[in-house]
Amino acid sequence: MSTRFPLLWLFLIFSFISGCGHVISENLRKQIDPAITFKQVFENPSAYTGKMVLWGGEIIQAINQKDGTTLIEVFQTPLRWRGEPKDTEESIPFEGRFLIRIAKYIDPYLYRRGRKITVAGEIQGEITKLLDEMSYRYPVILSRQIYLWEEYHYQYPTHYYYYDPWWDYRYFLVPRVPHHHDKD
């Protein structure tokens, strides 16, 4: 009985770890060339047209197009081992922005600014658009699989307890004098 117990725990731990895998399907990940970097594609998108990549970052905006597609503008950040984009502060200096083309309408409220996104898709080339007052070349990816990450809300405590060197604990040790009301 004692030899089965550790084996059972090892099996449960292995099952849990293998269940917490990557968010993009294994089929698509096999088609991706990990040697292709965002920087390489950003410098010459036409040289990589048709190649599969796995990118992610933070959504800047989602724009539904007249032709029934959606373009999502993304601030690119490196990915963690499961495919989750790192926080923006961890990605400085950043390498650029890219566009995801989705073959259907999506709700811009769900795909709103600041949400993290991971996409596996095929490089389609580039689109030049205005970014403020300058022309900016965006690499474009046709989405094959997309993953929108959960938003985390941090609740901060409403009361803070701190040490005050001027606070005197003796205020609480003084005996209270009963308050008497005079009867008329």
C-alpha positions in Angstrom: 0.0 0.0 0.0 2.8 2.4 0.8 4.4 2.0 -2.7 1.1 2.8 -4.5 0.5 6.0 -2.6 3.6 8.0 -4.0 2.9 6.5 -7.5 -0.7 7.8 -7.3 0.5 11.3 -6.4 3.0 11.3 -9.2 0.3 10.3 -11.6 -2.0 13.0 -10.4 0.7 15.7 -10.6 1.7 14.6 -14.1 -2.0 14.6 -15.2 -2.5 18.1 -13.8 0.7 19.5 -15.4 -0.1 17.9 -18.8 -3.7 19.4 -18.6 -2.3 22.9 -18.1 -0.7 23.0 -21.6 -0.5 25.5 -24.3 -3.6 27.4 -25.4 -3.0 26.9 -29.1 -3.7 23.4 -30.5 -0.8 21.0 -31.0 -1.7 20.7 -34.7 -1.1 24.4 -35.3 2.0 24.5 -33.2 3.6 21.8 -35.4 3.2 24.1 -38.4 4.8 27.1 -36.8 8.5 27.8 -37.4 9.9 29.1 -34.1 13.0 30.4 -35.9 10.9 33.2 -37.5 11.0 36.2 -35.1 8.6 39.1 -35.0 11.5 41.5 -35.8 12.4 39.6 -39.0 8.8 39.7 -40.2 8.4 43.3 -39.2 11.4 44.3 -41.3 10.3 42.4 -44.4 6.7 40.9 -44.2 6.5 39.9 -47.9 9.5 37.5 -47.5 7.5 35.5 -45.0 4.1 35.5 -46.7 2.4 32.1 -46.1 4.5 31.2 -43.1 2.8 30.3 -39.8 3.7 32.2 -36.7 2.6 32.4 -33.0 2.4 35.9 -31.7 0.6 37.7 -28.9 0.3 41.0 -27.1 -2.2 43.6 -25.9 -5.1 44.7 -28.0 -5.1 48.3 -29.1 -8.3 48.2 -31.0 -10.7 46.0 -32.9 -12.2 47.3 -36.1 -15.0 45.5 -38.0 -14.6 46.0 -41.7 -17.3 46.4 -44.4 -16.4 43.1 -46.0 -17.4 41.1 -42.9 -13.9 40.7 -41.5 -12.3 42.2 -38.4 -8.9 43.7 -38.0 -7.4 43.7 -34.5 -4.4 46.0 -33.9 -2.1 44.4 -31.3 0.9 45.8 -29.4 3.3 42.8 -29.7 4.9 41.3 -26.6 6.9 38.1 -26.1 5.0 35.0 -25.0 5.4 32.9 -21.9 5.6 29.0 -22.1 1.8 28.5 -22.3 1.4 31.2 -24.9 0.3 34.0 -22.6 1.7 37.4 -23.6 4.0 39.0 -21.1 3.0 42.3 -19.5 3.8 45.4 -21.5 6.4 46.6 -18.9 8.3 43.4 -19.3 8.5 44.0 -23.1 10.4 47.3 -23.2 11.9 48.0 -25.7 9.0 46.7 -27.7 9.4 45.4 -31.3 6.2 46.8 -32.8 2.6 46.3 -33.6 0.7 43.9 -35.9 -2.8 43.3 -37.3 -4.8 40.1 -37.0 -7.4 39.5 -39.7 -10.4 37.4 -38.6 -12.8 36.2 -41.2 -15.9 37.2 -39.2 -17.3 40.1 -37.2 -16.3 40.1 -33.5 -17.6 42.2 -30.7 -15.2 45.1 -30.0 -16.3 45.2 -26.4 -14.9 41.7 -25.8 -11.8 42.4 -27.8 -11.2 45.8 -26.2 -8.1 47.8 -25.5 -5.7 46.3 -22.9 -6.9 42.6 -23.2 -4.2 40.1 -23.8 -4.4 37.9 -26.9 -2.5 35.1 -28.5 -2.9 34.1 -32.2 -1.6 31.4 -34.4 -1.9 32.4 -38.0 -0.5 32.8 -41.5 1.4 35.9 -42.5 -0.4 37.7 -45.3 1.9 40.6 -45.9 1.6 44.2 -44.6 -0.8 47.1 -44.5 0.4 50.7 -44.1 -1.8 52.9 -42.0 -1.5 56.2 -40.2 -0.3 55.9 -36.6 -0.9 59.4 -35.2 0.7 61.5 -37.9 3.2 59.0 -39.4 2.8 56.1 -41.8 3.3 52.7 -40.0 3.8 49.3 -41.7 1.8 46.6 -39.9 2.5 42.9 -40.6 -0.9 41.2 -41.1 -1.7 37.7 -39.9 -4.7 35.7 -41.0 -6.0 34.1 -37.8 -6.2 30.3 -37.7 -6.7 30.1 -33.9 -7.0 32.9 -31.4 -7.1 32.9 -27.7 -8.4 35.9 -25.6 -7.0 35.8 -22.1 -9.0 36.3 -18.9 -8.9 39.7 -17.3 -7.5 39.8 -13.8 -9.0 42.2 -11.3 -6.9 42.9 -8.3 -8.8 43.9 -5.1 -6.8 46.0 -2.9 -7.5 46.1 0.8 -9.8 49.0 1.9 -8.1 49.5 5.3 -4.4 49.8 5.7 -2.8 49.1 9.1 0.5 50.7 9.7 2.8 51.5 12.5 2.5 55.0 13.9 5.4 55.9 16.4 3.3 58.7 17.9 0.3 56.5 18.7 0.1 55.8 22.4 -1.3 52.4 23.4 -2.1 53.8 26.9 -5.2 55.5 25.6 -6.8 52.1 25.6 -5.6 51.1 29.1 -7.1 54.1 30.9 -10.1 52.9 33.0 -13.4 54.4 31.9 -15.3 56.3 34.4 -19.0 55.4 34.4 -21.1 58.2 33.1 -23.9 59.1 35.6 -27.0 61.0 34.7 -28.5 63.1 37.4 -32.0 62.4 38.2 -34.3 65.3 38.5 
